[in-house]
Amino acid sequence: MRQMETSLLDGTWRAGAKLPSERVLAVEYDVARNTVREAIQRLAARGLVQSRPGAGVFVTDQLRTGFASPWGQLVADHPALRDDILEFRRVLEGATAWFAALRASDDELARIRALMEELERTRRVDDKAAEADADARLHEAIAQASHNAMFLHLHTSVLGVLREHITINGTGLRVQNEDAPDRLLEQHRALCDAIAARRPEEARTAMQTHIDFVRTRVGEEIGWPETGPTSGDAVPAPAWPNSGRRTSGGRAPKSSNATDVDESREKRARGSRGASAAKREAPGGRTMDATRTRRRPPSGGS
């Protein structure tokens, strides 16, 4: 059962995939068929696989939809959350690209190249729906090549939230912006080239540049204030300032807090230096704790 769970976690068995037969699995794991059957029953009880009479056993989408619900409807009802998701994607997918450049196997690199070629082909024939599908599969292949189960499943869940409940994504972005398809293709090409060359920093920058572009265009479409980048140029870390879209309940500017803390620390430091000086300068060789003298209440006071 643990070995089968690993196949679910690392993406070997994807959502909707049919499991090999009991006989094949028994040979692969070197166990009896009833052991395989019991393992499948345990996985089914947890909702990870589903048996379909006469068809076989199939992987459910439980690992990926568990995160999406109830986020999907919330995102649909609160468009401002789209920006939060894209901001999260910037960090998450930047990391997946970085690790993919380090860890991708030769087979995974070949799959990434093949999907990039499919993306270019669909762009040439101007099939926007197929292009968006190839785009999604390319991002998933990169996440899988990161060899981190959390990256893979969180990434897929986050994309599911966007694609299922928001029209401004993939196909929508390509339809609503005339220059978007060519810009997106360039960004994906730079991303795949960096991963294939095993240059993690370039891969992360290319991915973040891509997400920045998508975030800016989505923001233009729904009328967010221009607080983020306005071009596809790489944006240095840290990623984003506090968004101007929230009119109340927003986070306080960090700069003013930091200034207050620095001033407080400086005052304490000056007081400490003054106390030390008072001790050194006391007459008659005696020392005086200027700080304690200053803080002692007047005689007879309460």
N, C-alpha and C positions, 0 to 999 in steps of 0.2 A: 504494500500500500504506500509506503514512503517513497519508493522508487516511482510509482505512478504519480504521486503528488509532485515529485520533482519535474516530471514531464509536463504537468499542468502549469507549474510555476515558471519554468524557463521558456515556455512558449512552444515546446516541441509538439504538444497537443493543443491546438488553438480552439477557441470557442466555435462550436459547430462541427468540429472534426469527429470522425468516427474512429473509435478505438479498434486496434487490431483484435482478432478473434481470441477467445480464451486459449485455444490451442497454441496460437502464435506467441501469446504472452507467457504461457507456461514454459515454452521452450526458451524464450528470451530471458526469463527470470530464474529458470532452472527450478521450478516448483511444480506442484501438482495443480491440475485444472481447478479443483475445488478450492484451493488456496487463492487462485486468481479470482474465482467467482465471489469468494467472501470479501476480498479486498474491494472489488467493484461495488458490492452491496454496501459496504461502509462508506465509500465515496458518494454513492447515490443517496444515502441517508443524509449526507451533509449538503446535498444539492449541487455537487461538483460535476457529476455525470448523470445521464438519464438513459434508461433502457427503453427502447422502442420495439415492441413485439414485432418480430419478423424482419426488422431492419438492422438491429444491433445496438451498441451502446455509444452514446454521443456525449461530447463535452458540452456542458452548459456555459452560459455567460455569467455565472454567479460571481466569479472573481472580479469581473470587470464592471458589472452593473451595481454591485454592492456599494461602491463609492458614489455612483451617479445619482442614486435616489436617496433623498428627495431633492437633491441639488438641481436636477434638470428643470423641474417646474419653477423653482425659485429663480433660476437664471432667466427663464422665459418671462417671469413676472417682474423681474428687477434687472433691467438692462445694464445698470452700473456694475453688476457682478461680472459682466463679460470682461471688463478691464481687469478685475481681480484675477480672473482665470488666465487671461493672457499674460499678466504679470507673473503668475505662478508658472505658466508654461515656459516663460523666458528662463527662469532659474532651473526648472526641471529638465527641459529639453537641452539647455546648454550643457548640463551635466551628462545627459545621455550621450550627446555628441562627443564630449570629451572622453568618456570611457569607451565609447565605440571605437574611436581612433586608436585607443590603446589595446583593446581586447578582442576586436572582431577577428573571427577566423577567416581563412581564405574563402570558404564557402559563403560566409555571411557577406564578405566584401563583394563577391560575385553577384549575390542577390541584390545588394544595394545598387551595384552598377546596372543590373538588368532592369530594376525598377526606375532608375534614372533614365535609361533609354526608353522605357515605356512612357514616362512622363514627357519626354521630348517628342515621341511619336504622336501622342494624343494632342500635344500643342500644335504640331504641324497640321493635323487634320481638323483642328479647332473643335474637338469634342470635349467640351468643358466638363460634362458629367464624368466621363472616363478619366479626364485629367485630374479632377478632384479626388477620384477614387485611387488613382496611382499615387497622388500626393500623400494621402492618408496611409497607404500601405508602405510607402517609403519611410515615413516617420516611424511607423511601427517596426520596420526592419532595423532601423537605427537603434531604437529602444531595446530591441531584442539583442542586438550586437553589443550592447553595454554590459551584458551578462550580470544584470542586477534585477532580480524579480520584482522588487518594489518599483523601480523605474518603469519597467515594462507595463505592469498592470495599472499603476497610477496614471501613466501617460495615456493608455488606452481609455481609461475611465474619463479622464478630463476631456479628451477629444470627443468622446461619446456625448458628454454633456453639451458641448458646443454644437456638434453636428446634428444632434437629434432635435434640439430645441431652439436653435438660433439660425435664422436664414442668412445672416451676414457671416459667412464662413466659406471655405473651399469654393464651391461653385458660385455662391452669391458674390464673393469678392471679385471673382473673375468676370462676372457678368456686369457688375456695377461700376467697375473701374477699367477704362479702356487700356491703360498701360500696365495694369496689374499682372496679366498672364506672363508677359515677357520678363517683368521684374522678378516675379516669383520663380520663373525658370532659371534665371541667372543666379538667384540666391541658392536654389537647390543644387545647381551645378557646382558652385563654389563650396558648398557644404560637403557634397559627396567627394569632390576632389581632395579636400582636406582630410577626410576620414580615410580614403584610399591610400593617401600618402602617409598616414599614421602621424598626423600633426595635430595633437589634441587641442592646443590653444587656438589654432586657426579654425578648427572644427567648432569649438564653443563660440568663438566670435561670429562665425558664419551663421550658426543657428540663432544666436541672439539678434543678429542683424535682421534675419528673416522674421522673427517674432516681432521685433520693433516695427518693421514695415507693416505687418498685418495689424498690429495694435493701432498704429497711426491711422490707417485707412478705415478701420472699424470705428475709431473715434470720430473721424471726419463724417462718417455716414450718419451717426446718431447724435452728432453735435456736441461732443465733449470739448471743453476748453483745451487749447493747445498747450498742454503742460508737458507733453512728451516730445520725442524727436519728430521732425517733419520731413525726414528723408530716410532712405535705406542705408545711410552711412552707419558704420559701426558706432555703438554707443559705449563709452567706457564705463566700467563698474565704478560706483554703485549704479544699480539699474535705473530707478525712477525716483523723482521727487514726489512728495505727497501730492496726490491728485487733487486738482482743483474742482472736480465734479461734485464733491460732497459739500452741501451748503450748511450742514450742521452735524455735530457729533464727530467731526473729523479729528485726525490726529494733530496734536499741537506741533508747531514747527520745531524741529530738533535744534536748530541753531540757537534760538533764544534760551532754551533750557541749558544747552551746553555752555552758553555765555554766563548764565547765572551761577552754574556750578564752578566755572573757572574763577569768577570774581570772588565767590565765597572761599575757595581754596586759597586765593591770593591774600585775602584779608587775614585768614588764620595764620598763614605763613608770616605776614608782617608782624602780627601780634607775638608770634613765637620768637621772631628775631629781636623784637623790642625787649621782651622779657630776658632773653639771654644777655643782651647788651646791658640791661639794668644790673644784672648780677655781677657782670664784670666790672662795672664802674662804681660799685658801692664804696664809700669812703672807709678808711681805717682797716682795710683788708677784710671787712665783713661782707658777706653776700646778702643780697636781698631778693626775694622772689617778687618781682614787680607785678606779675600776673595775679598772685594770691592777694597782694596788698590792694590791688585795684578792685578785686572782686569782693573783698571782705566788707560786710555791711557796716554802716556807721555804728559807733558805740551806743548801746542801748536800743538799737533798732530791732524790729521784728520782721 
